[in-house]
Amino acid sequence: MIELDGVTKYFFPGTVNEVKALDNINFKAQDGDFITIIGSNGAGKSTFLKAISGVISVDSGSIKLEGLDMTGFPEHKRAQQIGRIDQDPMASTAGEMTIKENLAMAYMRGKKRRLSHAVNKKRTENFAEVLKDLGLGLESRLEVPVETLSGGQRQAMALLMATIARPKLLLLDEHTAALDPKAARLVMKITRRLVESHGLTTLMITHNMEQALKYGNRLIMMHRGKIILDIGAEEKKDLTVSDLIDKFTATSGSAFDDDRVLLA
């Protein structure tokens, strides 16, 4: 489904602040994989997803989606096939627009049609149906501006928007990090339901090691721009957080000292 071959990315190249954010990344994900990604601050996790989605360009290597080389594609062209959510609930939705308009905008992603054409009676009924499945009561609030929703409701909306057009790949960049524990649990429940029901190939960054072990069929850990651990479903199901930290220490040769992750 997705393949990275020798992907390298520098920030501030040729200066005293030069950082090798991605260091010759080789990575493959199969159709339907749900992969959790963890690592300390500065490991390259967000850069990894941004490179795939086209938010940033890479300095070398290739990125392919279902065999198609997307390395030179701009972000808007990749968005036709890739759904993406950031950790900020405000970033993935248009607050001043209504719930209905946000869903219509997401539904028409990649299509050359005006928003007014997308908001018709039949499609509005469909939007109400998919909102009902979220279990948040939003199906009766289609005309309400999204900015009036809570953070958890807004991220649930963002999930629906990212998946309503059935992307080939879903990228989640710590999409529960800004939420309170109750809202985070709700959004993860919805995440699992949407990913499994649509069979979406998904890459999810999390700062929560327990979450990384609980969800998905594969786990990768990054450190200094490299993938240092790649753990499959059979091994992952028996691991504890302590086991994961020990594996990191043994592989990287350094202690895992990111308090934000350890205290999650």
C-alpha positions as CSV (number, residue, x, y, z in Angstrom):
1,M,0.0,0.0,0.0
2,I,2.7,2.5,1.0
3,E,6.4,2.2,0.5
4,L,9.3,4.5,1.4
5,D,12.7,3.8,-0.1
6,G,15.8,5.6,1.3
7,V,13.8,8.7,2.4
8,T,16.0,11.4,3.9
9,K,15.1,14.8,5.1
10,Y,17.3,17.6,6.5
11,F,16.2,20.8,8.2
12,F,18.4,23.9,8.1
13,P,21.0,22.1,5.8
14,G,24.4,23.6,5.6
15,T,24.0,25.6,8.8
16,V,25.1,25.0,12.4
17,N,21.5,24.1,13.2
18,E,21.4,21.3,10.6
19,V,19.2,18.4,11.7
20,K,18.8,15.0,9.9
21,A,15.1,14.5,10.7
22,L,14.7,11.4,8.5
23,D,17.7,9.2,8.0
24,N,17.4,6.8,5.0
25,I,14.0,5.5,6.0
26,N,12.9,2.2,4.3
27,F,9.4,1.2,5.2
28,K,6.4,-0.8,3.8
29,A,2.8,-1.1,5.0
30,Q,0.4,-3.6,3.6
31,D,-3.2,-3.0,2.7
32,G,-5.2,-2.9,5.9
33,D,-2.3,-2.5,8.3
34,F,-3.0,-0.4,11.4
35,I,0.5,0.7,12.6
36,T,1.1,2.7,15.7
37,I,4.3,4.9,15.9
38,I,6.1,5.9,19.0
39,G,9.3,7.6,19.9
40,S,10.8,10.3,22.0
41,N,10.6,14.0,21.1
42,G,12.6,14.8,18.0
43,A,12.6,11.2,16.8
44,G,11.1,12.2,13.4
45,K,7.6,10.8,13.8
46,S,5.7,13.9,12.6
47,T,8.2,14.5,9.9
48,F,7.7,10.9,8.7
49,L,3.9,11.5,8.3
50,K,4.4,15.0,6.8
51,A,6.7,13.5,4.2
52,I,4.1,10.9,3.2
53,S,1.3,13.4,3.0
54,G,3.4,16.0,1.1
55,V,3.3,18.7,3.8
56,I,7.1,18.7,3.4
57,S,9.3,17.6,0.5
58,V,12.2,15.1,1.0
59,D,15.8,15.5,0.1
60,S,16.2,12.0,-1.3
61,G,14.5,8.7,-1.6
62,S,11.0,7.8,-3.0
63,I,7.5,7.5,-1.6
64,K,5.0,5.2,-3.4
65,L,1.3,4.6,-2.8
66,E,0.1,1.4,-4.4
67,G,3.1,1.4,-6.7
68,L,2.6,5.0,-7.8
69,D,5.6,7.3,-7.2
70,M,4.2,10.3,-5.3
71,T,7.6,11.8,-4.3
72,G,7.1,14.9,-6.4
73,F,3.4,15.3,-5.9
74,P,2.1,18.4,-4.0
75,E,0.1,18.0,-0.8
76,H,-3.3,18.8,-2.5
77,K,-2.8,16.1,-5.1
78,R,-1.9,13.4,-2.4
79,A,-5.0,14.5,-0.4
80,Q,-7.2,12.8,-2.9
81,Q,-5.8,9.5,-1.6
82,I,-4.7,10.3,1.9
83,G,-6.7,11.4,4.9
84,R,-4.7,13.2,7.7
85,I,-5.5,14.5,11.2
86,D,-3.3,16.7,13.4
87,Q,-3.3,16.8,17.2
88,D,-5.0,20.2,17.2
89,P,-8.8,19.8,17.0
90,M,-9.0,23.2,15.3
91,A,-6.7,22.2,12.5
92,S,-8.7,19.6,10.6
93,T,-12.1,21.3,10.5
94,A,-13.4,24.7,9.4
95,G,-14.9,26.2,12.6
96,E,-17.0,28.9,10.9
97,M,-18.7,26.4,8.6
98,T,-21.5,24.1,9.7
99,I,-21.2,20.4,10.3
100,K,-23.0,19.7,7.1
101,E,-20.7,22.0,5.1
102,N,-17.6,20.5,6.6
103,L,-18.7,17.0,5.7
104,A,-19.6,18.1,2.2
105,M,-16.2,19.7,1.7
106,A,-14.5,16.5,2.9
107,Y,-16.8,14.4,0.6
108,M,-15.8,16.4,-2.4
109,R,-12.1,16.3,-1.7
110,G,-10.3,15.9,-5.1
111,K,-13.4,16.6,-7.1
112,K,-13.8,19.8,-9.2
113,R,-17.2,20.7,-8.0
114,R,-18.6,23.6,-5.9
115,L,-19.6,23.1,-2.3
116,S,-23.2,24.0,-3.1
117,H,-23.4,20.9,-5.4
118,A,-22.3,18.7,-2.6
119,V,-24.9,19.9,-0.1
120,N,-28.0,18.3,-1.5
121,K,-30.9,16.6,0.2
122,K,-29.8,13.0,-0.4
123,R,-26.3,13.7,0.7
124,T,-27.5,15.5,3.8
125,E,-29.5,12.5,4.7
126,N,-26.4,10.3,4.2
127,F,-24.4,12.7,6.4
128,A,-27.0,12.4,9.2
129,E,-26.7,8.6,9.0
130,V,-22.9,8.5,9.3
131,L,-23.0,11.1,12.1
132,K,-25.5,8.9,13.9
133,D,-23.0,6.1,14.0
134,L,-20.6,8.3,16.0
135,G,-23.1,8.2,18.9
136,L,-22.6,11.9,19.8
137,G,-26.0,13.2,18.8
138,L,-24.5,15.4,16.0
139,E,-27.0,14.1,13.4
140,S,-29.5,16.5,14.7
141,R,-27.1,19.5,14.6
142,L,-26.1,19.6,10.9
143,E,-26.7,23.4,10.7
144,V,-24.5,24.1,13.8
145,P,-21.1,25.8,13.2
146,V,-18.3,23.3,14.0
147,E,-16.6,25.9,16.3
148,T,-19.4,25.4,18.8
149,L,-18.4,21.7,19.4
150,S,-16.1,20.4,22.1
151,G,-12.6,19.3,21.3
152,G,-13.6,15.6,21.4
153,Q,-16.6,16.2,19.2
154,R,-14.5,18.2,16.8
155,Q,-11.8,15.4,16.5
156,A,-14.6,12.9,16.0
157,M,-15.8,15.1,13.2
158,A,-12.3,15.3,11.8
159,L,-12.1,11.5,11.8
160,L,-15.3,11.3,9.9
161,M,-14.2,14.0,7.4
162,A,-10.8,12.2,6.9
163,T,-12.5,8.9,6.1
164,I,-15.8,9.8,4.4
165,A,-14.3,9.8,0.9
166,R,-12.6,6.4,1.6
167,P,-9.0,7.3,1.4
168,K,-6.4,4.7,0.6
169,L,-4.3,5.8,3.6
170,L,-5.1,7.4,7.0
171,L,-2.5,9.4,8.9
172,L,-3.1,10.3,12.5
173,D,-0.6,12.6,14.2
174,E,-1.2,12.3,17.9
175,H,-4.9,13.1,17.3
176,T,-5.9,12.5,20.9
177,A,-3.0,14.4,22.6
178,A,-4.9,17.6,23.1
179,L,-8.0,16.0,24.6
180,D,-8.9,15.1,28.1
181,P,-8.8,11.4,29.0
182,K,-12.5,10.8,28.6
183,A,-12.6,12.5,25.2
184,A,-9.4,10.7,24.1
185,R,-11.0,7.3,24.9
186,L,-14.1,8.2,22.9
187,V,-12.1,9.4,19.9
188,M,-9.9,6.2,20.0
189,K,-13.1,4.1,20.1
190,I,-14.4,5.9,17.1
191,T,-11.0,5.6,15.4
192,R,-10.9,1.8,15.8
193,R,-14.5,1.5,14.6
194,L,-13.9,3.5,11.4
195,V,-10.5,1.9,10.6
196,E,-11.8,-1.6,11.0
197,S,-15.2,-1.1,9.3
198,H,-13.5,0.5,6.2
199,G,-10.4,-1.6,6.3
200,L,-8.3,1.5,6.2
201,T,-4.5,1.3,6.1
202,T,-3.6,3.6,9.0
203,L,-0.4,5.1,10.5
204,M,-1.0,6.5,14.0
205,I,1.6,8.5,16.0
206,T,0.9,8.3,19.8
207,H,2.7,9.6,22.9
208,N,1.0,6.9,24.9
209,M,2.8,3.6,25.0
210,E,-0.2,1.7,26.4
211,Q,-2.2,3.1,23.5
212,A,0.5,2.0,21.0
213,L,0.3,-1.5,22.4
214,K,-3.4,-1.7,22.6
215,Y,-4.3,-0.6,19.0
216,G,-3.3,-1.9,15.6
217,N,-1.5,-4.9,14.3
218,R,2.0,-3.5,14.2
219,L,4.1,-1.1,16.1
220,I,7.2,0.9,15.1
221,M,9.5,3.0,17.3
222,M,11.6,5.8,15.9
223,H,14.8,7.4,17.2
224,R,16.9,10.1,15.7
225,G,15.2,9.9,12.3
226,K,15.4,6.1,12.0
227,I,13.0,3.2,12.6
228,I,14.7,1.2,15.3
229,L,12.0,-1.3,16.2
230,D,9.3,-2.9,14.0
231,I,7.0,-5.2,16.1
232,G,4.4,-7.4,14.5
233,A,1.0,-8.4,16.0
234,E,2.0,-11.7,17.6
235,E,4.9,-10.2,19.5
236,K,3.1,-6.9,20.3
237,K,0.1,-8.6,22.0
238,D,2.3,-10.0,24.8
239,L,4.4,-6.9,25.4
240,T,4.1,-4.5,28.4
241,V,5.3,-0.9,28.5
242,S,8.3,-1.9,30.5
243,D,9.2,-4.5,27.8
244,L,8.9,-1.8,25.1
245,I,11.2,0.6,27.1
246,D,13.7,-2.2,27.6
247,K,13.7,-3.0,23.8
248,F,14.2,0.6,23.0
249,T,17.2,0.8,25.4
250,A,18.8,-2.4,24.0
251,T,18.3,-1.3,20.4
252,S,19.2,2.4,20.6
253,G,21.9,2.1,23.3
254,S,20.4,5.0,25.2
255,A,17.7,5.4,27.9
256,F,14.1,6.4,26.9
257,D,13.8,9.7,28.7
258,D,10.8,11.5,27.3
259,D,8.7,12.3,30.3
260,R,5.7,13.2,28.1
261,V,5.6,9.6,26.8
262,L,6.4,7.9,30.1
263,L,3.8,9.8,32.0
264,A,1.0,9.4,29.4
